Amino acid sequence: MMYVIVILIGVLLLLYFGGRWLLHESREVGFVLRKLIKQATGGQTEDTLIRQAHAAFSERGLPAPDMVAVPRDTEKLYDALRSEVIGRVPEPALPAAVGIVLAICIDGGYIYLHAVSAAPGEAGSEHDGFLEFDDVAEIRAVPTVAHPAIASSAESALELQQHDASGPAFHMPIDPAWGIDADDLVRHVTAMIRERRKPGGGTVILR
């Protein structure tokens, strides 16, 4: 009888821990599948955006970026922009080009911007490209503007203004999960762009 009880307890423990393991593994598989489906249907993830930024520098023959910033809620932000702005005329208009990725290469003197913009009365578009350091007129922190198409938890944004008045201002949402104050981030980015000061410890990735 004692052996039967021990065997039953062993079976129950096996079922309990085996079930927990299977549940954990199924969640991991589900997470990977959701990522793959999102990418296959035109969505973006933090990882793919970071890879795209590095690839953009490589294709241009530039060194790897010294900083790459991608908000943690980029997937939600991008999905909202894709459904409400890209190819549509948003109402109200976007206050600025909404940043998806910001990357800086100090040796090359370039800033890579991946953003969604929409001029008043015009359909929004997604674009990525480079600015030279000298193209940037002003770097500052600004409060984020409530907008139905901007699904972000950020309360502040890093604003880059261009000397070219025809170019839109760029607002990179400052993710609270980055653990850096908006003014501190502005100081670091300003030092990189104006003084070509590299961050210590290699490439900094904010995500």
Buried (B, 14 or more C-beta within 10 A) or exposed (E): EEEEEEEEEEEEEEEEEEEEEEEEEEEEEEEEEEBEEBEEEEBBBBEBBBEBBBEBBEEEEBEBBBBBBBBBBBBEBBBBBBEBBBEBEBEEBBBBBBBBBBBBBBEBBBBBBBBBBBBEEEEBBBEBEBBEBEBBEEBBBBEBEEBEBBBBBBEBBBBBBBEEEEBBBBBBBBBBEBEBEBEEBBBBBBBBBEEEEBBEEEBBBBB
